[in-house]
Amino acid sequence: MANGEVCCILGVCCPAGSQAQRAALVTMIKKAHPKMATEQVDTAADRILDEHDCFRGVERILKSAAV
């Protein structure tokens, strides 16, 4: 079963670094941690995307596999 949020977070179906990617990650964090304050969710999302380069490595792997 496909999971659109995860697909978008990993940059498979949404561009890495896009607002859609960040919004999907924020949504996922809120679902997993419903009591977390909005500011904490935003900070966590930004840190995750920053530390993982917006999951750009996934896109590189997929492009190289398609060749």
N, C-alpha and C positions, 0 to 999 in steps of 0.2 A: 504494500500500500504506500503510495506516495504521500509525503508530508510537505506541503507547500511552504510552510514557515521554515523548516529546516533547509529545504532546497534553496530558498531565498537567502537565508543567513549564510550559507556556505558559498554563495555566489554562483550556484549552478544555474538558476533561472532568473536571478536578479543581478545586475551589474555590481561587482565589488565596489564598495565605497558609496553606494547609492543610498538615498533616503529610504527606499523600499527595504533594502537590506537591514538598515538600522532599525526601522519600524518593526520588522519581523522579529529581530532580536529582542527589542524592548517588550514586545508582546509575549514572547517565550519566557523571558525573565519574570514578567508579571504573573504568568500562569504558574511558574515553578515556585515563586516567592510572593504570594499575594499580600503579605503584610509588609513587604519592603516599601519604604517611602519612594515616591516618584523620583526625587533627586538622587537617591541611591541607585535606583534602576538605571537612570540616565548615565550616571557616572560609571556604573558597571558595564553597561553596553559600550560606552565610549572606550573604556580600558580594554575590553575584550577585542573590539575591532582594531584598536591601535596595536595592541600586543601581537595580534595575529595578522596584521597587514590586511585587514578586511577579508581574510581568507583567500587572498589572491593566488596562493599556491594551488588551491583546488582548481581554479580556472586554468592555470598553466598545465597541470596534470591532465585535465580533460582535453585540452587542445593538443597536447603531445600524443595522447592515446588515440585521437581521432585521425592522426596522420598515417 
